Amino acid sequence: MEKIIVTGCNGQLGRAINKELAGSGFELINTDVFEGEGITPLDITNVDTVVDLARRTKATSIINCAAYTAVDKQESDVDLSYKINAIGPRNLAIAATEVGARLVHVSTDYVFDGNGTRPYIEFDKTGPVSVYGKTKLAGEEMVRQFARNFFIVRTAWLYGDGKNFVKTMLGLSETHDELNVVCDQVGTPTSTKELAKAIHFLLGTDNYGIFHGTCEGNTNWADFTEEIFRIAGKNTKVNHVTTRQYQEMNPQAAPRPAYSILENYMFKLTSDFMFADWHDAISDYLKELL
């Protein structure tokens, strides 16, 4: 039986991975920074403990769902950001190589500068502008340097079982008649359920490399919010505002990419795996949530 270490198992993607792989013949070794029922505590920034766990469990794969994702906070918390988002993946890559395991590392659209005019493909030049983006790109580079067999999967606008944009908007709709939402940042809302399916698919292959993994289609935050409210039957009005207008009302430390559309080019070039359209994915998610 294949043994898979899952880091960040309490996060949105970690939970989705557990649901997706349940009953699939894998033994999951769930880890997170905090101990809990069925959870092995693991600090991915400590290389010795990471390698020791991989050796003791004889892991055949590692799925890294752990990351420091507080985008604004990282602008003034640079060292911790590099420790979690760069050194952590390095340690997992070293451990994977040590025991001959494959590594699945989840990355982000923030590795690009956000000034694109067409969907980014895996072969496009990166150019992160935030600390979060820079440290996530450093994590990718560490994986490429230290892991032998790896999948790097870049995703964006993720939502699932946990704190996320969708739940935040639904919560605000309970106490607000109208909301100001940015309309000039475009990307693709992606459910953790769809991303977990993609990772499951990759685990059954030797199709190593960098992949973009988002739902199909694209939208902006304001239109996405309106679709959430439409499906949920909410009457809250969505005011479309620019990033500059939003910044004036709610200052943010880190710059947000204006253009975050990723093309799942490698999936389409090398396999027949397809993500669901974002409209279908959010409808499916809300049906389960509400």
C-alpha positions as CSV (number, residue, x, y, z in Angstrom):
1,M,0.0,0.0,0.0
2,E,1.3,3.5,-0.9
3,K,1.9,5.7,2.1
4,I,1.4,9.4,1.6
5,I,2.4,12.2,4.0
6,V,0.0,15.1,3.8
7,T,1.3,18.3,5.3
8,G,-1.2,21.1,6.3
9,C,-3.9,18.4,6.6
10,N,-6.1,20.8,8.6
11,G,-6.2,23.4,5.8
12,Q,-8.8,23.6,3.0
13,L,-6.8,21.6,0.5
14,G,-5.5,19.1,3.1
15,R,-9.1,18.3,4.0
16,A,-10.1,18.0,0.3
17,I,-7.1,15.6,-0.3
18,N,-8.3,13.4,2.6
19,K,-11.8,13.2,1.1
20,E,-10.6,12.6,-2.4
21,L,-8.2,9.8,-1.5
22,A,-10.4,8.1,1.1
23,G,-11.0,4.5,0.0
24,S,-8.5,4.8,-2.8
25,G,-6.0,2.3,-1.4
26,F,-3.7,4.9,0.0
27,E,-2.5,5.1,3.7
28,L,-2.5,8.8,4.6
29,I,-0.1,10.1,7.2
30,N,-1.8,13.4,8.1
31,T,0.5,16.1,9.6
32,D,0.1,19.7,10.7
33,V,1.8,22.1,13.0
34,F,-0.6,21.2,15.8
35,E,-1.3,17.8,17.2
36,G,-4.8,16.4,16.9
37,E,-6.7,13.2,16.6
38,G,-5.1,11.2,13.8
39,I,-2.7,14.0,13.2
40,T,1.1,13.8,13.5
41,P,2.6,17.1,14.5
42,L,5.2,18.2,12.0
43,D,7.3,21.4,11.6
44,I,8.2,21.4,8.0
45,T,10.9,24.1,8.7
46,N,13.0,21.5,10.6
47,V,14.7,19.3,8.1
48,D,15.7,16.6,10.6
49,T,12.2,16.0,11.8
50,V,10.9,15.9,8.2
51,V,13.5,13.4,7.1
52,D,12.9,11.3,10.2
53,L,9.2,11.1,9.6
54,A,9.7,10.1,5.9
55,R,12.1,7.4,7.0
56,R,10.0,6.0,9.8
57,T,6.8,5.9,7.7
58,K,8.5,4.7,4.6
59,A,6.5,7.2,2.6
60,T,6.1,6.7,-1.1
61,S,4.6,10.2,-1.7
62,I,4.4,13.6,0.0
63,I,1.7,16.1,-0.7
64,N,2.6,19.5,0.6
65,C,-0.5,21.5,1.4
66,A,1.3,23.6,4.0
67,A,2.0,27.3,3.4
68,Y,2.0,30.7,4.9
69,T,-0.8,32.4,3.0
70,A,-1.4,35.7,5.0
71,V,-0.4,37.8,2.1
72,D,-0.4,41.2,3.8
73,K,1.2,40.1,7.0
74,Q,4.2,38.6,5.1
75,E,5.2,42.0,3.8
76,S,6.6,42.7,7.4
77,D,7.2,39.0,8.3
78,V,9.7,38.1,5.6
79,D,11.8,35.6,7.5
80,L,8.9,33.5,8.6
81,S,7.5,33.6,5.1
82,Y,10.8,32.2,3.6
83,K,11.0,29.6,6.4
84,I,7.6,28.2,5.7
85,N,7.2,28.8,1.9
86,A,10.8,28.1,0.8
87,I,12.7,26.2,3.4
88,G,9.7,24.0,4.2
89,P,9.4,22.7,0.6
90,R,13.2,22.3,0.5
91,N,13.1,20.0,3.5
92,L,10.2,18.0,2.0
93,A,12.1,17.7,-1.2
94,I,15.2,16.5,0.6
95,A,13.1,14.0,2.5
96,A,11.4,12.7,-0.6
97,T,14.7,12.2,-2.3
98,E,16.1,10.4,0.8
99,V,13.4,7.8,0.8
100,G,12.6,7.7,-3.0
101,A,9.2,9.3,-2.6
102,R,7.4,11.6,-5.1
103,L,6.6,15.1,-4.0
104,V,3.5,17.1,-4.9
105,H,4.0,20.8,-4.1
106,V,1.2,23.3,-4.3
107,S,2.1,26.8,-5.5
108,T,0.3,29.9,-6.6
109,D,-0.5,32.4,-9.4
110,Y,1.4,35.0,-7.3
111,V,4.6,33.8,-8.8
112,F,3.7,36.0,-11.8
113,D,3.7,39.8,-11.8
114,G,-0.1,40.0,-12.6
115,N,0.4,42.2,-15.6
116,G,-0.5,39.6,-18.2
117,T,-2.8,40.1,-21.2
118,R,-3.4,36.3,-21.9
119,P,-3.6,33.3,-19.6
120,Y,-0.2,32.4,-18.1
121,I,1.2,29.0,-19.1
122,E,3.8,27.0,-17.3
123,F,6.5,28.1,-19.6
124,D,6.0,31.9,-19.1
125,K,8.5,34.0,-17.2
126,T,7.8,34.4,-13.5
127,G,8.1,37.8,-11.7
128,P,6.5,37.9,-8.3
129,V,5.9,41.4,-6.7
130,S,4.8,40.5,-3.2
131,V,6.8,38.7,-0.4
132,Y,4.2,35.9,-0.6
133,G,4.8,35.5,-4.3
134,K,8.6,35.7,-4.0
135,T,8.7,33.1,-1.2
136,K,6.4,30.7,-3.1
137,L,8.6,31.0,-6.2
138,A,11.6,30.3,-4.0
139,G,9.8,27.2,-2.7
140,E,9.3,26.0,-6.3
141,E,13.0,26.5,-7.0
142,M,13.9,24.5,-3.9
143,V,11.7,21.6,-5.0
144,R,13.2,21.7,-8.5
145,Q,16.7,21.7,-7.0
146,F,16.3,19.0,-4.3
147,A,13.5,16.7,-5.4
148,R,14.0,13.9,-8.0
149,N,10.4,13.1,-8.9
150,F,8.0,16.0,-8.3
151,F,4.8,17.7,-9.4
152,I,4.5,21.5,-8.8
153,V,0.9,22.5,-9.1
154,R,0.1,26.2,-9.3
155,T,-3.4,27.2,-8.4
156,A,-5.4,30.4,-7.6
157,W,-8.5,31.8,-5.9
158,L,-8.9,28.6,-3.9
159,Y,-12.0,27.8,-1.7
160,G,-13.1,24.7,0.2
161,D,-13.7,23.5,3.7
162,G,-12.3,26.3,5.8
163,K,-11.9,30.1,5.8
164,N,-12.2,31.5,2.3
165,F,-13.6,34.3,0.1
166,V,-16.9,32.5,-0.5
167,K,-17.7,32.1,3.1
168,T,-16.6,35.6,3.9
169,M,-18.9,37.1,1.3
170,L,-21.8,34.9,2.5
171,G,-21.2,36.0,6.1
172,L,-21.1,39.7,5.2
173,S,-24.3,39.3,3.2
174,E,-26.0,38.5,6.5
175,T,-25.2,42.0,7.9
176,H,-24.9,44.2,4.9
177,D,-27.3,45.4,2.3
178,E,-24.5,46.2,-0.1
179,L,-20.8,45.4,-0.4
180,N,-17.9,47.0,-2.3
181,V,-16.0,44.3,-4.3
182,V,-13.0,44.7,-6.7
183,C,-13.9,44.4,-10.3
184,D,-10.5,44.9,-12.0
185,Q,-8.7,41.8,-10.8
186,V,-9.4,38.8,-12.9
187,G,-8.7,35.1,-12.3
188,T,-10.4,31.7,-11.9
189,P,-12.1,30.6,-8.7
190,T,-11.0,27.1,-8.0
191,S,-12.5,24.5,-5.6
192,T,-10.2,22.4,-3.5
193,K,-12.4,19.4,-4.6
194,E,-11.3,19.9,-8.2
195,L,-7.7,20.5,-7.3
196,A,-7.7,17.4,-5.1
197,K,-9.0,15.4,-8.1
198,A,-6.1,16.7,-10.2
199,I,-3.5,15.8,-7.6
200,H,-5.1,12.3,-7.3
201,F,-4.8,12.0,-11.1
202,L,-1.1,13.1,-11.1
203,L,-0.3,10.5,-8.4
204,G,-1.3,7.8,-10.8
205,T,1.3,9.0,-13.4
206,D,5.0,9.6,-13.9
207,N,4.1,12.9,-15.6
208,Y,6.4,15.0,-13.5
209,G,6.9,18.8,-13.9
210,I,5.1,22.1,-13.3
211,F,1.4,22.2,-13.9
212,H,-1.2,25.0,-13.6
213,G,-4.3,23.7,-11.9
214,T,-7.4,25.9,-11.8
215,C,-11.0,25.5,-12.9
216,E,-11.9,26.5,-16.4
217,G,-13.0,30.0,-17.4
218,N,-12.4,33.3,-15.6
219,T,-14.1,36.1,-13.9
220,N,-13.4,39.0,-11.5
221,W,-14.1,39.2,-7.7
222,A,-17.2,41.4,-8.1
223,D,-18.8,39.1,-10.7
224,F,-17.8,36.1,-8.7
225,T,-19.5,37.5,-5.6
226,E,-22.7,38.2,-7.6
227,E,-22.7,34.5,-8.8
228,I,-22.3,33.4,-5.2
229,F,-25.2,35.5,-4.1
230,R,-27.3,34.4,-7.0
231,I,-26.9,30.7,-6.2
232,A,-27.3,31.3,-2.5
233,G,-30.4,33.4,-3.0
234,K,-28.9,36.5,-1.3
235,N,-30.2,40.0,-2.2
236,T,-27.1,41.9,-1.1
237,K,-26.1,44.5,-3.7
238,V,-22.5,44.2,-5.1
239,N,-20.9,47.6,-5.9
240,H,-18.1,47.1,-8.5
241,V,-15.0,49.2,-7.4
242,T,-11.5,49.4,-8.7
243,T,-8.5,48.2,-6.8
244,R,-7.4,51.8,-6.2
245,Q,-10.9,52.7,-4.8
246,Y,-10.8,49.6,-2.6
247,Q,-7.3,50.4,-1.4
248,E,-8.4,53.9,-0.3
249,M,-11.2,52.3,1.8
250,N,-9.3,49.3,3.0
251,P,-5.5,49.7,2.8
252,Q,-3.6,46.5,2.0
253,A,0.1,46.0,2.5
254,A,0.8,43.6,-0.4
255,P,0.0,44.3,-4.0
256,R,-2.6,42.0,-5.6
257,P,-2.1,40.7,-9.2
258,A,-4.5,42.4,-11.6
259,Y,-4.3,39.4,-13.9
260,S,-4.3,35.9,-12.4
261,I,-5.7,33.7,-15.2
262,L,-3.7,30.5,-15.4
263,E,-4.0,28.2,-18.4
264,N,-3.8,24.5,-17.5
265,Y,-1.5,24.0,-20.5
266,M,0.6,21.1,-19.3
267,F,-2.5,19.1,-18.3
268,K,-3.9,19.6,-21.8
269,L,-0.6,18.9,-23.5
270,T,0.2,15.7,-21.6
271,S,-3.1,14.2,-20.5
272,D,-6.8,14.1,-20.9
273,F,-7.5,15.5,-17.4
274,M,-9.9,18.4,-17.4
275,F,-11.0,20.7,-14.5
276,A,-14.6,21.7,-14.2
277,D,-15.8,25.1,-15.3
278,W,-15.7,27.5,-12.4
279,H,-19.5,28.1,-12.6
280,D,-20.2,24.4,-12.1
281,A,-17.6,24.1,-9.3
282,I,-19.0,26.9,-7.2
283,S,-22.6,25.7,-7.8
284,D,-21.5,22.2,-6.6
285,Y,-19.7,23.7,-3.6
286,L,-22.6,25.9,-2.5
287,K,-25.1,23.0,-2.8
288,E,-23.0,21.0,-0.3
289,L,-22.4,24.1,1.9
290,L,-25.9,25.6,2.2
